[in-house]
Amino acid sequence: MRPEFALHQWLARRIAIDRRALAAFRVALGLCLLADIALRWSDLGAFYTDSGVLPRSTLTELYPVLGDMSPLAVSGAAWLPLVALGLTALAGVALVVGYRPRLSAGIAFILLVSIQLRNPVVLNAGDTLFRRLLFWSLLLPLGCGWDDELPESATRVATAGTAGILLQVLAVYVTNSLIKFRGTYWHRGTAVRYVFQLDHLTVRAGDVVAGWDPALVLGNWLWLGLLVGSPLLLIWTGRYRTGLVVAFVTAHICIALSFLLGVFPLVSILGLVLFFPPSFWDALADRWPTAIEALRPRWPESATGPPQAWFPTTTQSLAVLGIVAIVLLNAVAVGFVAAPTGTPDRIEDRSWNMFAPDPPQETWWYAAPAPLESGNRVDALTGETVNLSRPPEVSDRFPNQRWKKFLGTARHEPSLRRSLATYLCSRWNQSHDDTMERVELIFLTESTNLSGPESVDREQLGSYQCA
């Protein structure tokens, strides 16, 4: 066998994705869309209308380039985001059942990008990764079927599109590990201890294990080891790759059970599904054949056609350009390549710096004392009596992850604080006879001290008169 042919075979086997993995990815993609819409639904008015915390005037002020790009910025009324979220949910259902998956993914991509552009303030790394996985799904044969009688080589798809989406998932871990090595605490084994002291993030299991120092130190080294070894996701095959994917999935499940991070853990698991090799799906089919059969698309595009038939030249070219973009964006993120001169700091790609180079070392929350017409005072954020002492569970101060992200950004953006105060006044006065006259925003922090007492500091962010 000629060396170049052997190298081609070696590469093809590692970028190949099993057709059953593509089917599972399609179903999981639809379910993640539905979960994302469900999490956004309750805050539709607060985050996506002119009567909320980010009216279009403030959006354009903060994001002059992106502010006018979202179709949802055409109107400030609630009906437009309501329609967008509803259509996105329908596209998610179509992906789950396998109806016109590429068309459904395309519609979902356009709608999700429109929703994200309408309020970039509340986005995190999970939103960025979700958007990119949706893009790459357009270059994959999500509707392909499979024939159980065919050899393993015929059940896999290996193209520039499959290489691109696998590299996209891998880039998250490689970039994050490189940034972590520039810090201090990950090298010392104490970073995870600091992470679990962030009471504004920890929930459920996170609150339970926060004091288990030996386990957290072990978790520090295990997670750092997984990140450093993440390139093996692409290099290994067979049961070794399966074991590594299971380790990453387990880690993300633990993260989901421990922290208030929205869709990020779910989207991370979504991308990892594609790495499961044929041997994993064969074993799954032997043990739970009905589960594998349920993944089969109801309207399969093809079962046995050659992979090249799925990807005309234009699609291949688009995939190659996408791969180049992955390399360049992540090179900028880790500092190997300088960002173009004049690029606004908020536009640069820093999506994969989660808890890197070092985790934050302060727990924070807000208080919003507001005097009423009657002379009483309430906290405008919670509607409860004003209390500036540390809450027993700081994470309870945030309705969800997107509110936490918005409030964290508002600390440094006066225009966001102004629109937040206007929204809080309006929300209270529309449902109460005892009207709110003014809102004061206070940012409270508790610095992390692993070996001693911790004190609470207050930062006055401003006082705003209700209109």
C-alpha positions in Angstrom: 0.0 0.0 0.0 1.4 3.4 -1.0 2.1 5.7 2.0 -0.2 8.5 0.7 -3.1 6.0 0.4 -2.4 4.7 3.9 -2.4 8.3 5.2 -5.7 9.0 3.4 -7.3 5.9 5.0 -6.0 6.8 8.4 -7.4 10.3 8.2 -10.7 9.2 6.6 -11.3 6.7 9.5 -10.8 9.4 12.1 -13.0 12.1 10.5 -15.7 9.6 9.6 -19.0 9.8 11.5 -21.3 6.7 11.8 -24.7 7.2 10.2 -26.4 6.2 13.4 -24.4 8.9 15.2 -25.7 11.4 12.7 -29.2 10.2 13.4 -28.7 10.5 17.2 -27.1 14.0 16.6 -30.2 15.0 14.6 -32.6 13.9 17.4 -30.4 15.6 20.1 -30.2 18.7 18.0 -33.9 19.0 17.9 -34.3 18.3 21.6 -31.6 21.0 22.4 -33.6 23.5 20.3 -36.7 22.7 22.3 -34.9 23.0 25.6 -33.4 26.3 24.5 -36.8 27.7 23.5 -38.3 26.5 26.8 -35.6 28.3 28.8 -36.1 31.5 26.8 -39.9 31.5 26.8 -40.6 32.9 30.3 -38.3 35.9 29.6 -39.6 36.7 26.1 -40.9 40.2 27.2 -37.9 40.9 29.4 -35.2 40.1 26.9 -36.6 40.6 23.4 -39.0 43.6 23.4 -38.7 47.3 23.8 -40.4 47.1 27.1 -37.7 44.8 28.5 -34.2 45.3 29.8 -32.7 45.7 26.3 -34.8 48.0 24.1 -33.7 48.4 20.5 -32.1 51.8 21.2 -29.8 50.2 23.9 -29.0 47.3 21.6 -27.9 49.6 18.8 -25.9 51.7 21.3 -24.0 48.7 22.6 -23.8 46.8 19.3 -23.7 49.3 16.5 -22.7 46.5 14.0 -24.9 43.7 15.2 -27.8 45.8 16.4 -29.6 46.0 13.1 -28.8 42.5 11.8 -31.5 40.6 13.6 -34.9 40.5 11.9 -36.3 40.6 15.4 -35.1 44.2 15.7 -37.7 45.3 13.1 -40.3 45.6 15.9 -40.1 46.1 19.6 -43.4 44.3 20.2 -43.8 40.8 21.7 -45.5 39.2 18.8 -42.3 39.0 16.7 -40.1 37.1 19.1 -43.2 35.0 20.0 -43.5 33.9 16.4 -39.7 33.3 16.1 -39.6 31.1 19.2 -42.6 29.2 18.0 -41.2 28.5 14.6 -37.9 27.5 16.1 -39.7 25.0 18.3 -41.5 23.5 15.2 -38.1 23.2 13.5 -36.9 21.3 16.5 -39.8 18.9 16.4 -39.1 18.3 12.7 -35.5 17.4 13.5 -36.5 15.0 16.2 -38.9 13.1 13.9 -36.5 13.4 11.0 -38.7 15.4 8.6 -36.7 17.3 6.0 -33.8 17.5 8.5 -31.5 19.7 6.4 -34.3 22.2 5.6 -35.4 22.1 9.3 -31.9 22.7 10.4 -31.5 25.6 8.0 -34.7 27.3 9.3 -33.6 26.7 12.9 -30.2 28.2 12.2 -31.6 31.4 10.7 -34.2 31.7 13.6 -31.7 31.0 16.4 -29.1 33.4 15.0 -31.9 36.1 14.8 -32.9 35.4 18.4 -29.3 35.5 19.6 -28.6 38.8 17.8 -31.6 40.4 19.3 -30.0 40.1 22.8 -26.3 39.2 22.7 -25.9 40.3 26.3 -27.5 37.1 27.7 -25.4 34.6 25.6 -22.7 32.3 26.9 -20.3 29.8 25.4 -23.1 27.2 25.1 -25.1 29.6 22.8 -22.0 30.2 20.6 -21.3 26.4 20.3 -25.0 25.7 19.6 -25.1 28.2 16.8 -21.9 26.7 15.2 -23.1 23.2 15.5 -26.3 24.2 13.7 -24.3 25.7 10.9 -22.2 22.5 10.5 -25.3 20.4 10.6 -26.3 22.0 7.3 -23.2 20.3 5.7 -24.1 16.9 7.0 -26.5 14.2 5.7 -28.7 14.3 8.8 -31.5 12.4 6.9 -29.4 9.5 5.7 -30.5 6.0 6.7 -28.4 2.9 7.0 -28.4 -0.8 6.1 -27.7 -3.2 8.9 -26.4 -5.8 6.4 -23.6 -3.5 5.0 -20.0 -3.6 6.2 -18.8 -1.0 8.7 -17.0 1.0 6.0 -20.4 1.7 4.3 -22.1 2.9 7.4 -19.8 5.9 7.9 -19.6 9.3 6.2 -16.2 11.0 5.9 -16.2 14.4 4.2 -14.9 18.0 4.9 -18.2 18.6 6.7 -17.7 15.7 9.1 -14.1 16.9 9.7 -15.3 20.4 10.3 -17.9 19.6 12.9 -15.5 17.3 14.8 -12.8 20.0 14.8 -15.4 22.5 16.0 -16.1 20.4 19.1 -12.5 19.6 19.7 -11.5 23.3 19.4 -13.5 24.1 22.5 -11.4 21.8 24.7 -8.0 22.5 23.1 -8.5 26.3 23.3 -9.7 26.1 26.8 -6.8 23.9 27.9 -4.3 26.3 26.3 -5.8 29.3 28.1 -5.9 27.5 31.4 -2.1 26.8 31.2 -1.6 30.6 31.4 -3.2 30.7 34.8 -2.0 29.8 38.3 -4.6 27.8 40.1 -5.1 25.0 37.6 -1.4 24.1 38.0 -1.8 24.0 41.7 -4.8 21.8 41.8 -7.0 24.4 43.6 -8.9 25.9 40.6 -12.0 23.6 41.0 -12.1 24.4 44.7 -12.4 28.1 43.8 -15.1 27.3 41.2 -17.2 25.5 43.7 -17.0 28.5 46.0 -18.9 30.6 43.5 -22.2 30.5 45.2 -23.9 32.5 42.4 -23.1 29.6 40.1 -23.4 26.5 42.2 -26.7 24.7 42.4 -27.9 21.2 43.5 -24.9 18.9 43.7 -22.6 21.9 43.5 -23.8 23.1 46.9 -23.3 19.6 48.4 -19.7 18.9 47.3 -18.4 22.5 47.7 -16.7 21.4 50.9 -15.2 18.1 49.7 -11.7 19.4 49.2 -9.9 16.1 48.4 -12.6 15.3 45.8 -12.4 18.7 44.3 -8.6 18.6 44.0 -8.9 15.2 42.3 -11.6 16.7 40.0 -9.2 19.5 39.1 -6.6 17.1 37.8 -9.0 14.8 36.1 -10.7 17.7 34.2 -7.3 19.2 33.3 -6.2 15.8 32.1 -9.3 15.4 29.9 -8.7 18.8 28.4 -5.0 18.1 27.6 -5.9 14.7 26.2 -8.9 16.0 24.2 -7.0 15.6 20.8 -7.2 11.9 21.4 -10.9 12.2 20.6 -9.9 12.5 17.0 -6.8 10.3 17.1 -8.2 7.3 18.9 -10.8 5.0 17.4 -12.9 2.0 18.7 -13.3 1.4 22.3 -10.5 3.9 23.3 -12.5 6.7 21.7 -15.7 5.4 23.3 -14.1 5.5 26.7 -12.9 9.0 26.3 -16.2 10.3 25.0 -18.0 8.7 27.9 -15.6 10.4 30.3 -16.3 13.8 28.7 -20.1 13.2 28.7 -19.9 12.2 32.4 -18.0 15.4 33.2 -20.6 17.5 31.5 -23.4 15.7 33.3 -21.7 16.5 36.6 -21.3 20.2 35.5 -25.0 20.3 34.6 -25.9 19.0 38.0 -23.6 21.4 39.8 -23.8 24.8 38.1 -26.2 27.4 36.7 -25.0 27.3 33.1 -28.1 27.1 30.9 -27.8 25.0 27.8 -24.0 24.8 27.8 -23.6 21.3 29.2 -26.4 20.0 27.0 -24.9 21.4 23.8 -21.5 20.1 24.8 -22.9 16.6 25.1 -24.7 17.1 21.7 -21.4 17.6 20.0 -19.8 14.6 21.7 -22.4 12.3 20.3 -20.8 12.5 16.9 -17.5 11.0 18.2 -19.0 7.6 19.2 -17.5 5.0 16.8 -19.4 2.2 14.9 -18.4 -0.3 17.6 -20.4 1.7 20.1 -23.5 1.8 17.9 -23.2 -1.9 17.1 -23.1 -2.7 20.8 -26.1 -0.5 21.4 -28.0 -2.1 18.6 -27.3 -5.6 20.0 -28.5 -4.6 23.5 -31.3 -2.1 22.7 -32.3 -2.6 19.0 -35.5 -0.7 19.5 -33.6 2.4 20.6 -31.4 2.3 17.5 -34.4 1.7 15.3 -36.2 4.7 16.8 -33.3 6.9 15.6 -33.8 5.9 12.0 -35.3 8.8 10.0 -38.9 8.3 9.0 -38.2 9.8 5.6 -34.6 8.6 4.9 -32.8 10.3 2.0 -30.7 7.3 1.2 -29.1 4.3 2.9 -26.3 3.2 0.6 -25.3 6.1 -1.6 -21.6 7.1 -1.7 -20.6 9.9 0.7 -19.6 12.1 -2.2 -23.2 12.2 -3.4 -24.1 14.2 -0.4 -21.6 17.0 -0.9 -21.4 18.9 -4.2 -18.4 21.1 -4.8 -19.9 24.2 -3.3 -20.8 22.5 -0.1 -17.3 21.0 0.2 -15.8 24.4 -0.4 -18.0 25.9 2.3 -16.9 23.2 4.7 -13.2 23.9 3.9 -13.7 27.6 4.5 -15.4 26.8 7.8 -12.4 24.7 8.9 -10.1 27.6 8.1 -12.4 29.9 10.1 -12.2 27.5 13.1 -8.4 27.6 13.0 -8.2 31.4 12.7 -10.8 32.2 15.3 -9.3 29.9 17.9 -5.8 31.1 17.1 -7.0 34.6 17.9 -8.7 33.4 21.1 -5.4 32.0 22.5 -3.3 34.9 21.2 -1.4 33.0 18.5 -2.8 35.4 15.9 -3.6 39.1 16.6 -7.2 40.2 16.0 -7.6 42.7 13.1 -6.9 46.3 14.0 -10.1 48.0 15.1 -12.0 44.9 16.0 -14.3 45.9 19.0 -13.4 43.9 22.1 -17.0 42.6 22.4 -16.8 41.1 18.9 -13.6 39.2 19.4 -14.1 35.5 19.9 -13.4 34.6 23.6 -16.1 32.0 23.9 -13.9 29.1 25.2 -12.3 30.8 28.2 -14.6 29.2 30.7 -12.9 29.5 34.2 -9.7 30.3 32.3 -6.9 31.3 32.8 -8.1 31.2 36.4 -11.6 30.9 37.8 -13.2 34.1 39.3 -12.6 34.6 43.0 -15.7 36.4 44.1 -19.4 35.5 44.6 -21.7 38.3 43.6 -25.3 39.3 43.6 -27.5 42.4 43.3 -29.8 44.3 45.6 -32.3 46.9 44.2 -33.8 48.9 47.1 -36.8 50.8 45.8 -38.9 53.3 47.8 -42.7 53.1 47.2 -45.3 55.9 47.2 -46.5 54.6 50.6 -43.0 55.0 52.2 -42.3 51.3 52.2 -39.2 49.8 50.5 -38.9 46.6 48.4 -36.2 45.0 46.4 -37.2 45.7 42.8 -35.5 42.5 41.6 -37.3 40.1 43.9 -40.3 42.0 45.1 -39.4 41.1 48.7 -38.2 43.1 51.7 -34.8 44.7 51.2 -32.0 42.7 52.7 -28.4 43.6 52.0 -26.9 40.6 54.0 -25.6 37.6 52.2 -28.4 35.3 51.0 -28.2 31.6 52.2 -28.2 30.6 48.5 -26.9 33.3 46.2 -27.9 31.4 43.1 -31.5 31.8 44.2 -31.2 35.6 43.5 -31.2 34.8 39.8 -34.3 33.5 38.0 -32.0 31.6 35.5 -28.6 31.7 33.8 -29.5 34.4 31.3 -30.5 36.8 34.0 -27.2 36.1 35.8 -25.4 36.8 32.6 -27.3 40.1 32.0 -26.8 41.3 35.5 -23.1 40.5 35.4 -22.6 42.5 32.2 -24.7 45.4 33.5 -22.2 46.0 36.3 -19.9 47.5 33.6 -22.5 49.0 31.2 -24.3 52.1 32.4 -26.8 51.9 29.6 -27.8 48.4 30.6 -28.3 49.5 34.2 -30.5 52.4 33.1 -32.7 50.1 30.9 -32.8 47.6 33.8 -34.0 50.2 36.2 -36.7 51.4 33.7 -37.9 47.8 33.3 -38.0 47.1 37.0 -40.1 50.3 37.6 -42.5 49.4 34.8 -42.9 45.8 35.9 -43.8 46.8 39.4 -46.0 49.8 38.6 -48.1 47.8 36.1 -49.2 45.3 38.7 -49.2 47.3 41.9 -51.2 50.3 43.2 -48.4 51.4 45.5 -46.2 52.8 42.8 -42.4 52.6 42.7 -40.7 56.0 42.7 -37.0 55.2 42.4 -34.6 52.2 42.0 -31.2 51.9 43.5 -28.8 49.3 42.1 -26.2 47.8 44.5 -23.6 45.2 43.5 -22.5 43.0 46.4 -19.4 40.8 46.3 -17.9 38.3 48.6 -14.2 37.5 47.9 -13.3 33.9 48.0 -11.0 32.9 50.8 -10.3 29.1 51.0 -8.7 29.3 54.5 -10.4 32.1 56.3 -13.4 34.4 56.8 -15.0 36.2 53.9 -16.4 39.7 53.9 -19.1 41.3 51.8 -18.4 44.6 49.9 -20.9 46.9 48.3 -20.6 48.9 45.1 -23.2 51.6 44.4 -24.1 51.3 40.7 -26.5 54.2 40.5 -29.9 55.5 41.5 -32.6 55.8 38.8 -35.9 57.8 39.0 -39.0 56.0 37.8 -40.7 57.7 34.9 
